[in-house]
Amino acid sequence: MKIGNVEVKVSILSIGVFVIFTIFLLVASVFSSDVRSQLIWLIPGLFLLLVIPVVLNYMSRSEYADITPVYEAAAKAVRIKLINENMIGKPVRIEGVVEKVRFRFLNRPQFIVADRSGEIAVKMFTNPDEDIHEHDVVEVLGMVIHRYVAVGDPVINCVSIKRIGKNAGPAKER
């Protein structure tokens, strides 16, 4: 679904919650003697179960779109091996190959990106503009943060991830 210039994607988990509560509503209405009073509260509740995730996704994606130009101007291109604790809070630009993609179904994907010097986790708190898959060559803009709020190894809080090259998939076996 597109709202303005922002492509909004609802997670499968949000849709699943909506379906489960819709089933609960139907079961409750079958076994209840006072269906009307329940529907007054339950139908708006179901509506909110769909609207709230859409609004949150729209807000996240539009905010990321607004700050991407700031990161493009300020980010310094670095090799993954050079990212360390001293770079926490600094914007960076890396290029590499996506080795793994996790948590896509939650609309909070985490990518493991590697270049010839090493690999790093790239966390994104909303879906990227384009679908990124394993073995894609990508450019990542983001800020170096700790993995767990104030502790842990450095990871990248991704603002933008774009496919920049052909798929670097494994060579076909002969």
SVG drawing of the C-alpha trace seen along z (x, -y; Angstrom):
<svg xmlns="http://www.w3.org/2000/svg" viewBox="-29 -16 69 47">
<polyline fill="none" stroke="black" stroke-width="0.4" points="0.0,0.0 1.3,-3.4 0.6,-6.6 2.0,-9.7 5.5,-8.8 5.9,-6.1 5.4,-2.4 3.8,-1.0 4.2,2.7 2.2,4.4 4.0,7.4 2.6,10.9 2.5,10.9 0.1,7.9 -2.1,9.6 -2.1,12.8 -3.1,11.0 -6.0,9.3 -7.2,12.7 -7.0,14.4 -9.0,11.6 -11.5,11.6 -12.1,15.3 -12.5,14.6 -15.1,11.9 -17.0,14.4 -17.0,17.1 -18.0,14.6 -20.9,13.3 -22.2,16.9 -22.2,17.7 -23.4,14.4 -26.9,13.2 -26.0,9.5 -24.0,9.3 -24.9,5.7 -23.1,4.3 -20.0,6.4 -19.8,5.2 -19.8,1.6 -16.4,2.1 -14.9,5.0 -15.2,3.8 -13.4,0.5 -10.8,2.6 -10.3,4.8 -10.0,1.7 -7.3,0.3 -5.4,3.7 -5.0,2.9 -4.6,-0.8 -2.0,-1.2 0.7,1.0 0.1,-0.8 0.5,-4.2 3.6,-3.1 5.2,-1.7 4.3,-4.9 5.9,-7.1 9.1,-5.0 9.5,-4.8 8.8,-8.5 11.3,-9.5 14.0,-7.2 13.3,-8.8 13.8,-12.3 17.1,-11.5 18.7,-9.5 20.1,-12.6 21.6,-13.8 23.4,-10.4 24.5,-10.5 26.2,-13.8 27.8,-12.9 28.6,-9.2 32.2,-8.2 33.0,-5.1 34.7,-2.5 35.7,1.2 33.8,3.4 37.0,4.5 37.7,0.9 34.3,0.5 35.0,0.5 33.9,-0.9 35.4,-4.3 33.0,-4.7 29.9,-4.4 27.5,-7.3 29.3,-8.0 27.5,-7.7 29.2,-5.2 28.8,-3.9 29.7,-0.3 29.5,1.9 29.3,5.6 27.4,8.8 24.4,9.8 25.1,13.2 21.9,13.6 18.6,11.9 16.7,12.3 13.4,11.1 12.0,9.9 8.5,11.1 8.5,8.6 9.3,5.6 12.5,5.3 15.0,7.0 18.6,7.7 21.2,8.3 24.6,9.8 26.8,7.9 30.3,8.9 33.2,7.5 36.7,8.9 37.7,7.5 34.9,9.0 31.2,9.0 28.8,7.0 25.1,7.0 23.0,4.3 19.8,3.7 16.9,1.8 13.8,0.8 11.5,0.7 11.5,2.4 13.9,1.1 12.6,-0.6 13.6,2.5 13.6,6.2 17.1,7.2 18.0,10.9 21.0,13.1 23.9,12.7 22.9,9.1 25.7,6.6 24.5,3.6 25.4,0.2 24.5,-0.5 24.1,-4.0 23.7,-4.1 25.1,-4.8 27.4,-2.6 25.6,-1.6 26.0,1.1 24.2,4.3 22.3,4.1 21.4,0.5 24.6,-0.3 26.7,2.9 27.7,5.4 29.7,5.4 29.3,2.6 26.5,3.0 25.1,0.6 21.7,-1.0 20.7,-1.1 19.0,-4.2 19.2,-3.1 20.2,0.1 20.4,0.3 21.3,3.0 24.3,1.7 25.4,4.6 24.5,8.0 23.7,10.9 27.0,12.3 25.5,15.7 27.5,18.8 29.1,20.3 27.1,23.1 28.6,26.5 29.6,28.4"/>
</svg>
